[in-house]
Amino acid sequence: MMILEQKVGGLPVYVFENRAEMGKAAAKEAGEQIRALIAKKGEANVIFAAAPSQGDMLSALLEEDIDWTKVRAFYQDEYIGLDPSHPAGFGNFLRRHIWDLKPFKGVHSLECKAEDAEAKMAEYAALLNEHPPDLMFLGVGENGHLAFNDPPYAEFKDPKVVKSLPLDLTSRQQQVNDGCFASLDEVPTHAMTLTMSLILGVPSAIVVVPTKLKANAIDAALNGPITEDCPASALRMHPNAKLYLDKDSAAKGFAL
């Protein structure tokens, strides 16, 4: 059950009783957008987010009536230096949850050896230029990051499309909090990410953010200043983003 619908600036926000209902609603919206894109242009280029926060939406998206043979898949970010077989790798997460379960037109991964990261980022930027993304799924980090654009390194007008960067301690601890790694020492210190300028340039974004661990970040993103100190605040500037919350993530941003 949806318990709140409200615009914050130009950003529509939908709050649901629980994360399962949140995920179903976000997936329904995604299904409608993807079907419309395919009807209009014959294909859809979609950027996925890989995190436990996306699990409910991805499960519901599998039930949507979508011709996946006309969907080309990208994703937001990937660790540098992580064993390619590690289950916490973002490409591996998406393979388990959707990529290996549907017949995509194409799946483009950032996975590579650490020494090949610069070449891989250039290749990925070229692919995104060749196949401009239509729709992007996003989560919000505990520190307000979008993708891996952590506050110390986020640039709203980043000159790059894909970049490498150190990971903020809060971002690394979040991976432990999410159960992706057993300890902080296991979490890689660097990653590749799509930049804020790319994110803000994608025509449509569906942002899915459950749990009380994100309540402070959502409050800052919606009620604080629009600033690189809280990258998610830039969602209020996005031309066509929709934010889906559960009551726990919305608890500090709204009087529920």
C-alpha positions as CSV (number, residue, x, y, z in Angstrom):
1,M,0.0,0.0,0.0
2,M,1.3,3.4,-0.9
3,I,1.2,5.7,2.2
4,L,2.5,8.9,0.7
5,E,2.8,10.6,-2.7
6,Q,4.5,13.9,-2.8
7,K,6.6,16.1,-5.0
8,V,9.8,17.6,-3.6
9,G,10.8,20.3,-6.0
10,G,10.2,18.6,-9.3
11,L,10.9,15.1,-7.9
12,P,8.0,12.7,-7.5
13,V,8.4,10.7,-4.3
14,Y,6.3,7.5,-3.5
15,V,6.4,5.9,0.0
16,F,5.1,2.4,0.6
17,E,4.3,0.4,3.6
18,N,7.1,-2.1,3.0
19,R,9.9,-2.7,0.6
20,A,8.2,-5.5,-1.3
21,E,5.3,-3.1,-2.3
22,M,7.9,-0.4,-3.1
23,G,9.7,-2.9,-5.4
24,K,6.6,-3.9,-7.2
25,A,5.5,-0.3,-7.9
26,A,9.0,0.6,-9.2
27,A,9.0,-2.5,-11.4
28,K,5.6,-1.7,-12.8
29,E,6.8,1.8,-13.7
30,A,10.0,0.4,-15.2
31,G,8.0,-2.1,-17.3
32,E,5.7,0.6,-18.7
33,Q,8.7,2.7,-19.6
34,I,10.7,-0.1,-21.2
35,R,7.6,-1.3,-23.3
36,A,7.1,2.3,-24.4
37,L,10.7,2.7,-25.5
38,I,10.6,-0.5,-27.4
39,A,7.4,0.5,-29.2
40,K,8.9,3.9,-30.1
41,K,12.4,3.0,-31.1
42,G,12.6,-0.7,-31.3
43,E,14.9,-1.2,-28.3
44,A,15.7,0.1,-24.9
45,N,19.1,0.9,-23.4
46,V,18.9,0.4,-19.6
47,I,21.5,1.0,-16.9
48,F,21.0,-1.3,-13.8
49,A,22.0,-0.8,-10.2
50,A,23.6,-3.7,-8.3
51,A,22.8,-3.8,-4.6
52,P,20.7,-5.6,-2.1
53,S,18.4,-2.5,-2.1
54,Q,17.4,-3.4,-5.6
55,G,16.4,-7.0,-5.0
56,D,12.7,-6.4,-4.5
57,M,12.4,-4.3,-7.7
58,L,14.5,-6.8,-9.7
59,S,12.4,-9.7,-8.6
60,A,9.2,-7.9,-9.6
61,L,10.7,-6.8,-12.9
62,L,11.2,-10.4,-13.9
63,E,7.4,-10.7,-13.8
64,E,6.8,-7.8,-16.2
65,D,5.8,-8.5,-19.8
66,I,8.9,-7.2,-21.5
67,D,10.6,-8.3,-24.7
68,W,14.1,-8.6,-23.2
69,T,15.6,-9.5,-26.6
70,K,15.2,-5.8,-27.3
71,V,16.8,-4.5,-24.1
72,R,20.5,-3.7,-24.0
73,A,21.9,-3.7,-20.4
74,F,24.6,-1.6,-18.8
75,Y,25.4,-1.1,-15.1
76,Q,26.6,1.7,-12.9
77,D,29.8,0.6,-11.2
78,E,32.3,-2.1,-10.5
79,Y,35.1,-2.7,-8.0
80,I,38.7,-2.5,-9.1
81,G,40.9,-5.5,-8.1
82,L,38.2,-7.8,-6.9
83,D,38.4,-11.5,-8.0
84,P,36.1,-11.8,-11.0
85,S,34.4,-14.9,-9.4
86,H,33.6,-13.0,-6.1
87,P,29.9,-13.1,-5.5
88,A,29.9,-9.4,-4.3
89,G,31.0,-8.2,-7.7
90,F,28.3,-6.1,-9.2
91,G,28.3,-7.9,-12.5
92,N,27.9,-11.2,-10.7
93,F,25.0,-9.7,-8.6
94,L,23.1,-8.7,-11.7
95,R,23.8,-12.1,-13.4
96,R,22.2,-13.8,-10.5
97,H,19.2,-11.5,-10.2
98,I,18.3,-10.8,-13.8
99,W,20.9,-10.9,-16.6
100,D,21.2,-14.7,-16.7
101,L,17.4,-15.1,-16.3
102,K,16.3,-13.2,-19.4
103,P,17.4,-13.2,-23.0
104,F,18.9,-9.7,-23.2
105,K,19.9,-8.1,-26.5
106,G,23.3,-7.4,-25.0
107,V,24.9,-7.1,-21.6
108,H,27.9,-4.8,-21.2
109,S,30.1,-5.4,-18.1
110,L,32.9,-3.3,-16.5
111,E,34.7,-6.3,-15.1
112,C,38.4,-6.4,-15.8
113,K,41.8,-6.9,-14.3
114,A,43.0,-3.9,-12.3
115,E,45.7,-3.1,-14.8
116,D,43.1,-2.9,-17.6
117,A,40.7,-0.5,-15.8
118,E,41.6,2.6,-17.8
119,A,41.1,0.8,-21.1
120,K,37.8,-0.7,-19.9
121,M,36.5,2.7,-18.8
122,A,37.3,4.2,-22.2
123,E,35.6,1.2,-23.9
124,Y,32.5,1.6,-21.7
125,A,32.3,5.3,-22.4
126,A,32.4,4.6,-26.1
127,L,29.6,2.0,-25.8
128,L,27.4,4.4,-23.9
129,N,28.0,7.0,-26.6
130,E,27.1,4.5,-29.3
131,H,24.0,3.3,-27.4
132,P,22.8,6.3,-25.4
133,P,21.0,5.1,-22.2
134,D,17.2,5.6,-22.0
135,L,16.5,4.6,-18.5
136,M,18.6,4.2,-15.3
137,F,17.9,2.4,-12.1
138,L,19.5,4.0,-9.0
139,G,19.9,3.4,-5.3
140,V,21.2,5.9,-2.7
141,G,24.1,5.2,-0.5
142,E,24.2,5.7,3.3
143,N,26.4,8.7,2.6
144,G,24.1,10.0,-0.1
145,H,26.1,8.7,-3.0
146,L,24.7,7.8,-6.5
147,A,26.5,4.9,-8.1
148,F,30.0,5.2,-6.5
149,N,30.1,9.0,-6.6
150,D,30.9,9.5,-3.0
151,P,30.7,13.0,-1.5
152,P,34.4,13.6,-1.6
153,Y,34.6,12.9,-5.3
154,A,31.2,13.7,-6.7
155,E,31.1,16.4,-9.5
156,F,27.7,17.4,-10.8
157,K,29.4,18.6,-14.0
158,D,32.0,15.9,-14.3
159,P,33.9,16.1,-17.6
160,K,34.1,12.3,-17.7
161,V,31.5,9.6,-18.4
162,V,33.2,6.9,-16.5
163,K,35.9,7.3,-13.9
164,S,37.9,5.5,-11.2
165,L,38.0,6.8,-7.7
166,P,38.8,5.8,-4.1
167,L,35.9,4.6,-2.1
168,D,34.8,6.6,0.9
169,L,34.9,4.7,4.2
170,T,31.2,5.0,4.6
171,S,30.6,3.4,1.2
172,R,33.0,0.5,2.1
173,Q,31.3,0.0,5.5
174,Q,27.9,-0.1,3.7
175,Q,29.0,-3.1,1.8
176,V,29.6,-4.9,5.1
177,N,26.3,-3.6,6.5
178,D,24.6,-5.1,3.4
179,G,26.2,-8.5,4.0
180,C,28.2,-8.4,0.8
181,F,31.5,-8.7,2.6
182,A,32.3,-10.2,6.1
183,S,34.6,-7.4,7.1
184,L,35.8,-4.0,6.1
185,D,39.3,-5.4,5.2
186,E,37.7,-7.5,2.5
187,V,36.0,-4.5,0.7
188,P,38.0,-3.1,-2.2
189,T,39.3,0.4,-1.8
190,H,38.7,1.6,-5.4
191,A,36.1,1.3,-8.1
192,M,34.9,2.4,-11.5
193,T,31.7,4.4,-11.7
194,L,29.5,6.2,-14.1
195,T,29.7,9.9,-13.3
196,M,27.2,12.4,-12.0
197,S,27.1,14.2,-15.3
198,L,26.2,10.9,-17.1
199,I,23.5,10.1,-14.4
200,L,21.9,13.6,-14.7
201,G,21.9,13.3,-18.5
202,V,20.0,10.0,-18.7
203,P,16.4,10.8,-19.8
204,S,14.7,8.8,-17.1
205,A,15.7,7.5,-13.7
206,I,13.9,5.1,-11.3
207,V,15.4,5.4,-7.8
208,V,14.7,2.6,-5.3
209,V,15.7,3.1,-1.7
210,P,14.5,0.9,1.2
211,T,15.5,0.4,4.9
212,K,16.2,2.7,7.9
213,L,19.9,2.7,7.1
214,K,19.1,5.1,4.3
215,A,16.8,7.4,6.3
216,N,19.4,10.1,7.0
217,A,20.6,10.2,3.4
218,I,17.1,10.5,2.1
219,D,16.3,13.3,4.5
220,A,19.4,15.2,3.4
221,A,18.7,14.5,-0.3
222,L,15.1,15.8,-0.1
223,N,15.3,18.5,2.6
224,G,18.9,19.8,2.6
225,P,20.6,21.9,0.0
226,I,21.4,20.6,-3.5
227,T,25.1,20.0,-3.1
228,E,27.9,17.6,-4.0
229,D,28.2,16.9,-0.3
230,C,25.0,14.9,-0.8
231,P,25.1,13.7,-4.4
232,A,21.6,12.3,-4.2
233,S,20.3,15.8,-3.7
234,A,20.9,16.2,-7.4
235,L,17.9,14.0,-8.1
236,R,15.8,17.2,-7.5
237,M,17.5,18.6,-10.6
238,H,16.9,15.4,-12.8
239,P,14.6,16.0,-15.7
240,N,12.6,12.8,-15.1
241,A,13.4,10.9,-12.0
242,K,11.0,9.1,-9.6
243,L,11.9,8.1,-6.1
244,Y,10.5,5.0,-4.5
245,L,10.8,4.6,-0.7
246,D,9.6,2.3,2.0
247,K,8.4,3.8,5.3
248,D,11.7,3.1,7.0
249,S,13.8,5.0,4.5
250,A,11.3,7.8,4.4
251,A,11.0,8.1,8.2
252,K,13.2,11.1,8.7
253,G,12.3,12.9,5.5
254,F,8.6,13.0,6.0
255,A,6.1,13.1,8.9
256,L,4.4,9.7,8.2
